[in-house]
């Protein structure tokens, strides 16, 4: 047989999803793969029931049904602080995963280079490689995950055509400040580069930090592709509804790539989520309050168990330092944690380009009783590990 693709030869399975399987195997509390164990908003679920008896079971418009695009454009125009045209600047995709892939394939030619902050969500490197491009990793330095502006500029000097920016960041929970975003924007303009954002946690930002959209900064709209998702905001990770927002000429190309990748997102689910896009500010305030409570509950519990953590500024992940156990492999630590302690986590090495093996990631998008069950088990971590 002739050999398979070279560009995928070094791919592994998703370590995040692998740790879900490991958690299931040992009956561990799964704090690895970031999905809630509580219901989506009732208005969305009620609308989902209604779609079963409606004529929404065939293809919608490839780039998204009119009602969801109009509702999403109105919502994001409000929060991003810029007017978004539903007909020319927005594409509904099969999750933000496809949004990012379509964006990268729109921007990149084979041989191009793309800057990626490290640590990074595991798909970014793969998306870059699948697009035929080469990643250039720019470290975010623990514990506060700041970046060195000179190192970032060197990535652009070395030919980065685009930067992937996850804000708030998975896995670190970092929320980029206006000062940091201004540095990024100035470099993107100086080197005529694109910025591809992942903003799926836009509504999960903890005081005193603020969500700032880089596309809304001066001179950035024309060079920014915003990738978003409804999964985290409305607790519907299994629905796989995402989107891109970009200028019309970029959106026109994304739509063509999207059409050939997936044709379109599930029509009944597009219809069902529309009520959520009309929620008022009270919903987003309550969402922030809920996750602020969960962050405090879980982080306080980790610290009471003697773990060293960095409290996230946004998103629903927390990194914990496992240096004291002396493991050479953080993956093996996570296997043992699931088997011996009964808690699932993700090894930090799956997020870092640098040789980092002393951090693991938990998520806390769970009911209080789930988090408390995990914390009860983690009280015994030193005795069992």
GIPEUR-V33771 format. One record per residue. N is the residue number from 1. RES is the residue in three letters. PHI is phi in radians with two decimals (NA if undefined). PSI is psi in radians with two decimals (NA if undefined). D_FIRST is the distance of its C-alpha to the first C-alpha in whole Angstrom. Layout:
# GIPEUR-V33771
n=N res=RES phi=PHI psi=PSI d_first=D_FIRST
n=N res=RES phi=PHI psi=PSI d_first=D_FIRST
This chain:
# GIPEUR-V33771
n=1 res=UNK phi=NA psi=2.50 d_first=0
n=2 res=UNK phi=-1.25 psi=2.61 d_first=4
n=3 res=UNK phi=-1.24 psi=2.72 d_first=6
n=4 res=UNK phi=-1.42 psi=-3.09 d_first=9
n=5 res=UNK phi=-0.97 psi=2.28 d_first=12
n=6 res=UNK phi=-1.20 psi=-0.65 d_first=14
n=7 res=UNK phi=-1.20 psi=-0.35 d_first=18
n=8 res=UNK phi=-1.83 psi=0.09 d_first=17
n=9 res=UNK phi=-1.11 psi=-0.56 d_first=15
n=10 res=UNK phi=-1.68 psi=0.09 d_first=19
n=11 res=UNK phi=-1.19 psi=2.51 d_first=20
n=12 res=UNK phi=-1.94 psi=3.04 d_first=22
n=13 res=UNK phi=-1.23 psi=2.88 d_first=23
n=14 res=UNK phi=-1.12 psi=2.08 d_first=27
n=15 res=UNK phi=-1.13 psi=-0.59 d_first=29
n=16 res=UNK phi=-1.07 psi=-0.85 d_first=32
n=17 res=UNK phi=-1.23 psi=-0.56 d_first=30
n=18 res=UNK phi=-1.05 psi=-0.71 d_first=29
n=19 res=UNK phi=-1.22 psi=-0.44 d_first=33
n=20 res=UNK phi=-1.13 psi=-0.75 d_first=34
n=21 res=UNK phi=-1.13 psi=-0.69 d_first=32
n=22 res=UNK phi=-1.13 psi=-0.74 d_first=33
n=23 res=UNK phi=-1.05 psi=-0.76 d_first=37
n=24 res=UNK phi=-1.11 psi=-0.67 d_first=36
n=25 res=UNK phi=-1.06 psi=-0.70 d_first=35
n=26 res=UNK phi=-1.77 psi=0.10 d_first=39
n=27 res=UNK phi=1.15 psi=0.53 d_first=41
n=28 res=UNK phi=-1.43 psi=2.69 d_first=41
n=29 res=UNK phi=-1.22 psi=2.05 d_first=43
n=30 res=UNK phi=-1.48 psi=1.73 d_first=40
n=31 res=UNK phi=-1.94 psi=0.51 d_first=41
n=32 res=UNK phi=-1.69 psi=-1.25 d_first=38
n=33 res=UNK phi=-1.32 psi=2.24 d_first=36
n=34 res=UNK phi=-1.43 psi=1.30 d_first=39
n=35 res=UNK phi=-2.27 psi=2.52 d_first=40
n=36 res=UNK phi=-1.24 psi=2.79 d_first=44
n=37 res=UNK phi=-1.97 psi=0.39 d_first=45
n=38 res=UNK phi=-2.14 psi=2.86 d_first=48
n=39 res=UNK phi=-1.31 psi=2.69 d_first=48
n=40 res=UNK phi=-1.17 psi=2.97 d_first=48
n=41 res=UNK phi=-1.00 psi=2.49 d_first=51
n=42 res=UNK phi=-1.04 psi=-0.66 d_first=53
n=43 res=UNK phi=-1.06 psi=-0.62 d_first=53
n=44 res=UNK phi=-1.25 psi=-0.75 d_first=50
n=45 res=UNK phi=-1.13 psi=-0.70 d_first=49
n=46 res=UNK phi=-1.11 psi=-0.70 d_first=52
n=47 res=UNK phi=-1.16 psi=-0.61 d_first=50
n=48 res=UNK phi=-1.06 psi=-0.72 d_first=47
n=49 res=UNK phi=-1.07 psi=-0.71 d_first=49
n=50 res=UNK phi=-1.13 psi=-0.58 d_first=51
n=51 res=UNK phi=-1.14 psi=-0.37 d_first=47
n=52 res=UNK phi=-1.07 psi=-0.50 d_first=47
n=53 res=UNK phi=-1.84 psi=0.28 d_first=49
n=54 res=UNK phi=-2.04 psi=2.91 d_first=49
n=55 res=UNK phi=-1.53 psi=1.15 d_first=47
n=56 res=UNK phi=-2.27 psi=0.58 d_first=44
n=57 res=UNK phi=-1.86 psi=0.08 d_first=41
n=58 res=UNK phi=-1.97 psi=-3.12 d_first=39
n=59 res=UNK phi=-0.94 psi=2.37 d_first=38
n=60 res=UNK phi=-1.52 psi=-3.13 d_first=40
n=61 res=UNK phi=-0.93 psi=2.39 d_first=40
n=62 res=UNK phi=-0.88 psi=-0.77 d_first=37
n=63 res=UNK phi=-1.60 psi=0.24 d_first=39
n=64 res=UNK phi=2.10 psi=2.46 d_first=41
n=65 res=UNK phi=-1.07 psi=2.65 d_first=44
n=66 res=UNK phi=-1.05 psi=-0.72 d_first=47
n=67 res=UNK phi=-1.18 psi=-0.69 d_first=49
n=68 res=UNK phi=-1.23 psi=-0.67 d_first=46
n=69 res=UNK phi=-1.14 psi=-0.72 d_first=46
n=70 res=UNK phi=-1.16 psi=-0.75 d_first=50
n=71 res=UNK phi=-1.15 psi=-0.73 d_first=51
n=72 res=UNK phi=-1.20 psi=-0.69 d_first=48
n=73 res=UNK phi=-1.08 psi=-0.72 d_first=49
n=74 res=UNK phi=-1.15 psi=-0.76 d_first=53
n=75 res=UNK phi=-1.09 psi=-0.90 d_first=52
n=76 res=UNK phi=-1.24 psi=-0.53 d_first=50
n=77 res=UNK phi=-1.03 psi=-0.72 d_first=52
n=78 res=UNK phi=-1.14 psi=-0.86 d_first=55
n=79 res=UNK phi=-1.39 psi=-0.58 d_first=53
n=80 res=UNK phi=-1.43 psi=-0.33 d_first=52
n=81 res=UNK phi=1.33 psi=0.55 d_first=55
n=82 res=UNK phi=-2.66 psi=2.60 d_first=54
n=83 res=UNK phi=-1.36 psi=2.19 d_first=54
n=84 res=UNK phi=-2.01 psi=2.25 d_first=50
n=85 res=UNK phi=-1.56 psi=2.10 d_first=50
n=86 res=UNK phi=-1.14 psi=-0.46 d_first=48
n=87 res=UNK phi=-1.59 psi=-0.32 d_first=47
n=88 res=UNK phi=-2.25 psi=-0.13 d_first=46
n=89 res=UNK phi=-2.23 psi=0.21 d_first=45
n=90 res=UNK phi=-2.46 psi=2.42 d_first=43
n=91 res=UNK phi=-2.31 psi=2.26 d_first=40
n=92 res=UNK phi=-1.53 psi=2.24 d_first=39
n=93 res=UNK phi=-2.13 psi=3.02 d_first=35
n=94 res=UNK phi=-1.47 psi=1.34 d_first=33
n=95 res=UNK phi=1.41 psi=2.89 d_first=35
n=96 res=UNK phi=-1.21 psi=-0.35 d_first=35
n=97 res=UNK phi=-1.04 psi=-0.84 d_first=32
n=98 res=UNK phi=-1.24 psi=-0.61 d_first=31
n=99 res=UNK phi=-0.98 psi=-0.82 d_first=34
n=100 res=UNK phi=-1.13 psi=-0.74 d_first=33
n=101 res=UNK phi=-1.12 psi=-0.75 d_first=29
n=102 res=UNK phi=-1.13 psi=-0.68 d_first=31
n=103 res=UNK phi=-1.11 psi=-0.78 d_first=33
n=104 res=UNK phi=-1.16 psi=-0.69 d_first=31
n=105 res=UNK phi=-1.24 psi=-0.43 d_first=29
n=106 res=UNK phi=-1.28 psi=-0.67 d_first=32
n=107 res=UNK phi=-1.45 psi=-0.70 d_first=34
n=108 res=UNK phi=-1.68 psi=2.43 d_first=31
n=109 res=UNK phi=-1.80 psi=2.73 d_first=29
n=110 res=UNK phi=-0.96 psi=2.30 d_first=26
n=111 res=UNK phi=1.66 psi=-0.20 d_first=28
n=112 res=UNK phi=-1.19 psi=2.91 d_first=31
n=113 res=UNK phi=-2.14 psi=2.54 d_first=32
n=114 res=UNK phi=-2.30 psi=2.25 d_first=33
n=115 res=UNK phi=-1.47 psi=2.38 d_first=36
n=116 res=UNK phi=-2.34 psi=2.18 d_first=36
n=117 res=UNK phi=-1.20 psi=2.43 d_first=38
n=118 res=UNK phi=-2.11 psi=2.16 d_first=37
n=119 res=UNK phi=-1.35 psi=2.76 d_first=38
n=120 res=UNK phi=-2.54 psi=2.68 d_first=36
n=121 res=UNK phi=-1.08 psi=2.37 d_first=34
n=122 res=UNK phi=-1.05 psi=-0.37 d_first=30
n=123 res=UNK phi=-1.24 psi=-0.41 d_first=29
n=124 res=UNK phi=-1.11 psi=-0.78 d_first=31
n=125 res=UNK phi=-1.10 psi=-0.74 d_first=28
n=126 res=UNK phi=-1.13 psi=-0.73 d_first=25
n=127 res=UNK phi=-1.05 psi=-0.72 d_first=27
n=128 res=UNK phi=-1.09 psi=-0.82 d_first=28
n=129 res=UNK phi=-1.14 psi=-0.74 d_first=24
n=130 res=UNK phi=-1.11 psi=-0.43 d_first=23
n=131 res=UNK phi=-1.44 psi=-0.03 d_first=25
n=132 res=UNK phi=1.48 psi=0.14 d_first=24
n=133 res=UNK phi=-1.76 psi=3.05 d_first=27
n=134 res=UNK phi=-2.05 psi=2.24 d_first=28
n=135 res=UNK phi=-1.37 psi=2.51 d_first=30
n=136 res=UNK phi=-2.07 psi=2.05 d_first=34
n=137 res=UNK phi=-1.63 psi=2.32 d_first=35
n=138 res=UNK phi=-2.03 psi=2.04 d_first=39
n=139 res=UNK phi=-1.23 psi=2.40 d_first=40
n=140 res=UNK phi=-1.66 psi=2.18 d_first=43
n=141 res=UNK phi=-1.64 psi=2.03 d_first=45
n=142 res=UNK phi=-1.12 psi=2.76 d_first=46
n=143 res=UNK phi=-1.53 psi=-0.27 d_first=48
n=144 res=UNK phi=-1.63 psi=-0.08 d_first=49
n=145 res=UNK phi=1.05 psi=0.81 d_first=46
n=146 res=UNK phi=-1.50 psi=2.87 d_first=48
n=147 res=UNK phi=-2.08 psi=2.72 d_first=46
n=148 res=UNK phi=-1.57 psi=2.05 d_first=47
n=149 res=UNK phi=-1.04 psi=-0.57 d_first=48
n=150 res=UNK phi=-1.20 psi=-0.66 d_first=48
n=151 res=UNK phi=-1.16 psi=-0.72 d_first=44
n=152 res=UNK phi=-1.10 psi=-0.76 d_first=43
n=153 res=UNK phi=-1.10 psi=-0.61 d_first=45
n=154 res=UNK phi=-1.09 psi=-0.62 d_first=43
n=155 res=UNK phi=-1.07 psi=-0.70 d_first=39
n=156 res=UNK phi=-1.22 psi=-0.67 d_first=41
n=157 res=UNK phi=-1.06 psi=-0.59 d_first=42
n=158 res=UNK phi=-1.39 psi=0.09 d_first=38
n=159 res=UNK phi=1.88 psi=0.22 d_first=37
n=160 res=UNK phi=-1.06 psi=2.12 d_first=37
n=161 res=UNK phi=-1.47 psi=-0.40 d_first=37
n=162 res=UNK phi=-2.62 psi=2.78 d_first=37
n=163 res=UNK phi=-2.16 psi=2.35 d_first=38
n=164 res=UNK phi=-1.62 psi=2.18 d_first=37
n=165 res=UNK phi=-2.15 psi=1.99 d_first=40
n=166 res=UNK phi=-1.75 psi=2.01 d_first=40
n=167 res=UNK phi=-2.56 psi=2.06 d_first=44
n=168 res=UNK phi=-1.04 psi=2.70 d_first=45
n=169 res=UNK phi=-1.61 psi=2.38 d_first=42
n=170 res=UNK phi=-1.86 psi=2.09 d_first=40
n=171 res=UNK phi=-1.82 psi=-0.07 d_first=40
n=172 res=UNK phi=-1.40 psi=-0.36 d_first=43
n=173 res=UNK phi=1.35 psi=0.20 d_first=45
n=174 res=UNK phi=-1.25 psi=2.42 d_first=47
n=175 res=UNK phi=-1.97 psi=2.11 d_first=48
n=176 res=UNK phi=-1.28 psi=2.34 d_first=49
n=177 res=UNK phi=-1.38 psi=2.89 d_first=52
n=178 res=UNK phi=-1.04 psi=-0.69 d_first=54
n=179 res=UNK phi=-1.08 psi=-0.78 d_first=54
n=180 res=UNK phi=-1.15 psi=-0.76 d_first=51
n=181 res=UNK phi=-1.13 psi=-0.59 d_first=49
n=182 res=UNK phi=-1.16 psi=-0.71 d_first=52
n=183 res=UNK phi=-1.04 psi=-0.82 d_first=50
n=184 res=UNK phi=-1.07 psi=-0.80 d_first=47
n=185 res=UNK phi=-1.09 psi=-0.76 d_first=48
n=186 res=UNK phi=-1.09 psi=-0.68 d_first=50
n=187 res=UNK phi=-1.23 psi=-0.68 d_first=47
n=188 res=UNK phi=-1.08 psi=-0.71 d_first=45
n=189 res=UNK phi=-1.24 psi=-0.72 d_first=48
n=190 res=UNK phi=-1.06 psi=-0.69 d_first=48
n=191 res=UNK phi=-1.81 psi=0.20 d_first=44
n=192 res=UNK phi=0.91 psi=0.94 d_first=44
n=193 res=UNK phi=-1.98 psi=2.78 d_first=41
n=194 res=UNK phi=-1.57 psi=2.71 d_first=40
n=195 res=UNK phi=-2.11 psi=2.16 d_first=41
n=196 res=UNK phi=-1.86 psi=1.99 d_first=38
n=197 res=UNK phi=-1.72 psi=2.62 d_first=40
n=198 res=UNK phi=-2.06 psi=1.87 d_first=39
n=199 res=UNK phi=-2.11 psi=0.64 d_first=42
n=200 res=UNK phi=-1.18 psi=-0.37 d_first=42
n=201 res=UNK phi=-1.79 psi=0.49 d_first=44
n=202 res=UNK phi=-0.99 psi=-0.51 d_first=47
n=203 res=UNK phi=-1.78 psi=0.15 d_first=50
n=204 res=UNK phi=-2.05 psi=1.41 d_first=49
n=205 res=UNK phi=-2.33 psi=2.28 d_first=51
n=206 res=UNK phi=-1.72 psi=2.46 d_first=54
n=207 res=UNK phi=-1.01 psi=2.48 d_first=57
n=208 res=UNK phi=-1.63 psi=0.25 d_first=58
n=209 res=UNK phi=-1.35 psi=2.69 d_first=55
n=210 res=UNK phi=-2.25 psi=2.48 d_first=54
n=211 res=UNK phi=-1.40 psi=2.10 d_first=51
n=212 res=UNK phi=-2.11 psi=2.23 d_first=51
n=213 res=UNK phi=-1.60 psi=2.09 d_first=49
n=214 res=UNK phi=-1.12 psi=-0.47 d_first=48
n=215 res=UNK phi=-1.09 psi=-0.43 d_first=48
n=216 res=UNK phi=-1.49 psi=-0.10 d_first=51
n=217 res=UNK phi=-1.32 psi=2.70 d_first=52
n=218 res=UNK phi=-0.95 psi=2.26 d_first=54
n=219 res=UNK phi=1.33 psi=0.13 d_first=51
n=220 res=UNK phi=-1.81 psi=-0.35 d_first=48
n=221 res=UNK phi=-1.04 psi=-0.71 d_first=48
n=222 res=UNK phi=-1.25 psi=-0.22 d_first=46
n=223 res=UNK phi=-2.12 psi=0.27 d_first=44
n=224 res=UNK phi=-2.03 psi=2.32 d_first=43
n=225 res=UNK phi=-1.94 psi=2.00 d_first=40
n=226 res=UNK phi=-1.59 psi=2.15 d_first=41
n=227 res=UNK phi=-1.87 psi=2.23 d_first=39
n=228 res=UNK phi=-2.37 psi=3.11 d_first=41
n=229 res=UNK phi=-2.64 psi=2.67 d_first=40
n=230 res=UNK phi=-1.70 psi=-0.07 d_first=43
n=231 res=UNK phi=-1.07 psi=-0.86 d_first=41
n=232 res=UNK phi=-1.45 psi=-0.64 d_first=43
n=233 res=UNK phi=-1.15 psi=-0.62 d_first=46
n=234 res=UNK phi=-2.03 psi=0.22 d_first=46
n=235 res=UNK phi=0.98 psi=0.84 d_first=45
n=236 res=UNK phi=-2.28 psi=0.94 d_first=42
n=237 res=UNK phi=-1.08 psi=-0.48 d_first=39
n=238 res=UNK phi=-1.40 psi=-0.13 d_first=37
n=239 res=UNK phi=-1.41 psi=-0.41 d_first=38
n=240 res=UNK phi=0.98 psi=1.04 d_first=36
n=241 res=UNK phi=-2.05 psi=2.05 d_first=38
n=242 res=UNK phi=-2.32 psi=-3.01 d_first=38
n=243 res=UNK phi=-2.87 psi=2.81 d_first=39
n=244 res=UNK phi=-2.13 psi=2.55 d_first=39
n=245 res=UNK phi=-2.20 psi=2.18 d_first=43
n=246 res=UNK phi=-2.79 psi=2.85 d_first=43
n=247 res=UNK phi=-1.00 psi=2.73 d_first=45
n=248 res=UNK phi=-0.94 psi=-0.74 d_first=44
n=249 res=UNK phi=-1.19 psi=-0.55 d_first=42
n=250 res=UNK phi=-1.33 psi=-0.75 d_first=40
n=251 res=UNK phi=-1.05 psi=-0.67 d_first=40
n=252 res=UNK phi=-1.02 psi=-0.70 d_first=39
n=253 res=UNK phi=-1.27 psi=-0.72 d_first=36
n=254 res=UNK phi=-1.03 psi=-0.71 d_first=35
n=255 res=UNK phi=-1.05 psi=-0.67 d_first=36
n=256 res=UNK phi=-1.21 psi=-0.73 d_first=33
n=257 res=UNK phi=-1.12 psi=-0.80 d_first=30
n=258 res=UNK phi=-1.01 psi=-0.74 d_first=32
n=259 res=UNK phi=-1.03 psi=-0.75 d_first=32
n=260 res=UNK phi=-1.38 psi=-0.38 d_first=28
n=261 res=UNK phi=-1.35 psi=-0.87 d_first=27
n=262 res=UNK phi=-2.41 psi=-0.09 d_first=29
n=263 res=UNK phi=1.21 psi=-1.00 d_first=32
n=264 res=UNK phi=-3.11 psi=2.84 d_first=34
n=265 res=UNK phi=-1.34 psi=2.84 d_first=36
n=266 res=UNK phi=-1.06 psi=2.13 d_first=37
n=267 res=UNK phi=-1.10 psi=-0.78 d_first=40
n=268 res=UNK phi=-1.10 psi=-0.60 d_first=42
n=269 res=UNK phi=-1.28 psi=-0.61 d_first=42
n=270 res=UNK phi=-1.03 psi=-0.79 d_first=43
n=271 res=UNK phi=-1.13 psi=-0.68 d_first=46
n=272 res=UNK phi=-1.22 psi=-0.51 d_first=46
n=273 res=UNK phi=-1.48 psi=-0.19 d_first=46
n=274 res=UNK phi=-0.98 psi=-0.73 d_first=49
n=275 res=UNK phi=-0.97 psi=-0.61 d_first=52
n=276 res=UNK phi=-1.12 psi=-0.59 d_first=51
n=277 res=UNK phi=-1.23 psi=-0.26 d_first=50
n=278 res=UNK phi=-1.70 psi=0.04 d_first=54
n=279 res=UNK phi=-1.03 psi=2.60 d_first=55
n=280 res=UNK phi=-1.51 psi=-3.10 d_first=58
n=281 res=UNK phi=-1.05 psi=-0.48 d_first=58
n=282 res=UNK phi=-1.07 psi=-0.59 d_first=59
n=283 res=UNK phi=-1.12 psi=-0.79 d_first=56
n=284 res=UNK phi=-1.26 psi=-0.54 d_first=54
n=285 res=UNK phi=-1.14 psi=-0.76 d_first=57
n=286 res=UNK phi=-1.15 psi=-0.64 d_first=57
n=287 res=UNK phi=-1.09 psi=-0.80 d_first=53
n=288 res=UNK phi=-1.10 psi=-0.74 d_first=54
n=289 res=UNK phi=-1.09 psi=-0.73 d_first=57
n=290 res=UNK phi=-1.07 psi=-0.83 d_first=54
n=291 res=UNK phi=-1.33 psi=-0.47 d_first=52
n=292 res=UNK phi=-1.10 psi=-0.75 d_first=55
n=293 res=UNK phi=-1.07 psi=-0.79 d_first=56
n=294 res=UNK phi=-1.17 psi=-0.68 d_first=52
n=295 res=UNK phi=-1.05 psi=-0.83 d_first=52
n=296 res=UNK phi=-1.15 psi=-0.75 d_first=55
n=297 res=UNK phi=-1.01 psi=-0.85 d_first=55
n=298 res=UNK phi=-1.31 psi=-0.76 d_first=52
n=299 res=UNK phi=-1.16 psi=-0.71 d_first=52
n=300 res=UNK phi=-1.03 psi=-0.73 d_first=56
n=301 res=UNK phi=-1.16 psi=-0.68 d_first=54
n=302 res=UNK phi=-1.11 psi=-0.74 d_first=52
n=303 res=UNK phi=-1.19 psi=-0.61 d_first=54
n=304 res=UNK phi=-1.19 psi=-0.43 d_first=57
n=305 res=UNK phi=-1.44 psi=0.01 d_first=54
n=306 res=UNK phi=1.53 psi=0.23 d_first=54
n=307 res=UNK phi=-1.54 psi=2.51 d_first=51
n=308 res=UNK phi=-1.62 psi=2.14 d_first=51
n=309 res=UNK phi=-2.29 psi=2.89 d_first=49
n=310 res=UNK phi=-1.99 psi=2.00 d_first=49
n=311 res=UNK phi=-1.15 psi=2.25 d_first=51
n=312 res=UNK phi=-1.25 psi=2.60 d_first=49
n=313 res=UNK phi=-1.56 psi=-0.37 d_first=51
n=314 res=UNK phi=-2.81 psi=-3.14 d_first=48
n=315 res=UNK phi=1.09 psi=-2.93 d_first=46
n=316 res=UNK phi=-2.29 psi=0.81 d_first=45
n=317 res=UNK phi=-2.21 psi=2.68 d_first=44
n=318 res=UNK phi=-2.44 psi=2.38 d_first=45
n=319 res=UNK phi=-1.67 psi=2.35 d_first=44
n=320 res=UNK phi=-2.12 psi=2.49 d_first=45
n=321 res=UNK phi=-1.58 psi=2.19 d_first=46
n=322 res=UNK phi=-1.96 psi=0.36 d_first=45
n=323 res=UNK phi=-0.96 psi=-0.66 d_first=45
n=324 res=UNK phi=-1.09 psi=-0.38 d_first=48
n=325 res=UNK phi=-1.45 psi=-0.24 d_first=46
n=326 res=UNK phi=1.23 psi=0.39 d_first=44
n=327 res=UNK phi=-1.26 psi=2.39 d_first=40
n=328 res=UNK phi=-1.35 psi=-0.45 d_first=38
n=329 res=UNK phi=-2.12 psi=2.04 d_first=35
n=330 res=UNK phi=-1.24 psi=-0.43 d_first=37
n=331 res=UNK phi=-1.12 psi=-0.77 d_first=34
n=332 res=UNK phi=-1.12 psi=-0.65 d_first=35
n=333 res=UNK phi=-1.01 psi=-0.78 d_first=38
n=334 res=UNK phi=-1.19 psi=-0.63 d_first=37
n=335 res=UNK phi=-1.05 psi=-0.82 d_first=36
n=336 res=UNK phi=-1.17 psi=-0.65 d_first=39
n=337 res=UNK phi=-1.07 psi=-0.74 d_first=41
n=338 res=UNK phi=-1.17 psi=-0.74 d_first=40
n=339 res=UNK phi=-1.34 psi=-0.78 d_first=40
n=340 res=UNK phi=-1.60 psi=-0.59 d_first=43
n=341 res=UNK phi=-1.81 psi=-0.50 d_first=45
n=342 res=UNK phi=1.52 psi=0.56 d_first=44
n=343 res=UNK phi=-2.33 psi=2.31 d_first=43
n=344 res=UNK phi=-1.64 psi=2.35 d_first=39
n=345 res=UNK phi=-2.48 psi=3.01 d_first=39
n=346 res=UNK phi=-2.00 psi=2.31 d_first=36
n=347 res=UNK phi=-1.13 psi=2.36 d_first=36
n=348 res=UNK phi=-1.09 psi=-0.47 d_first=37
n=349 res=UNK phi=-1.06 psi=-0.38 d_first=34
n=350 res=UNK phi=-1.29 psi=-0.18 d_first=32
n=351 res=UNK phi=-1.89 psi=-0.29 d_first=34
n=352 res=UNK phi=-1.82 psi=2.43 d_first=35
n=353 res=UNK phi=-1.36 psi=-0.59 d_first=33
n=354 res=UNK phi=-1.26 psi=2.80 d_first=36
n=355 res=UNK phi=-1.34 psi=1.25 d_first=36
n=356 res=UNK phi=-1.78 psi=2.08 d_first=38
n=357 res=UNK phi=-2.27 psi=0.27 d_first=38
n=358 res=UNK phi=-2.01 psi=0.20 d_first=41
n=359 res=UNK phi=-2.17 psi=2.56 d_first=41
n=360 res=UNK phi=-2.27 psi=2.75 d_first=40
n=361 res=UNK phi=-2.00 psi=2.24 d_first=40
n=362 res=UNK phi=-1.85 psi=2.74 d_first=42
n=363 res=UNK phi=-2.12 psi=2.72 d_first=43
n=364 res=UNK phi=-2.22 psi=0.53 d_first=46
n=365 res=UNK phi=-1.49 psi=1.07 d_first=46
n=366 res=UNK phi=-2.37 psi=2.82 d_first=47
n=367 res=UNK phi=-1.02 psi=2.70 d_first=50
n=368 res=UNK phi=-1.00 psi=-0.70 d_first=53
n=369 res=UNK phi=-1.15 psi=-0.55 d_first=53
n=370 res=UNK phi=-1.20 psi=-0.79 d_first=49
n=371 res=UNK phi=-1.12 psi=-0.72 d_first=50
n=372 res=UNK phi=-1.15 psi=-0.62 d_first=53
n=373 res=UNK phi=-1.11 psi=-0.74 d_first=51
n=374 res=UNK phi=-1.13 psi=-0.74 d_first=48
n=375 res=UNK phi=-1.14 psi=-0.65 d_first=51
n=376 res=UNK phi=-1.05 psi=-0.74 d_first=53
n=377 res=UNK phi=-1.21 psi=-0.65 d_first=50
n=378 res=UNK phi=-1.23 psi=-0.30 d_first=49
n=379 res=UNK phi=-1.06 psi=-0.43 d_first=53
n=380 res=UNK phi=-1.71 psi=0.23 d_first=52
n=381 res=UNK phi=-1.06 psi=-0.66 d_first=49
n=382 res=UNK phi=-1.29 psi=-0.47 d_first=51
n=383 res=UNK phi=-1.38 psi=-0.53 d_first=52
n=384 res=UNK phi=-1.72 psi=-0.33 d_first=48
n=385 res=UNK phi=-1.79 psi=NA d_first=46
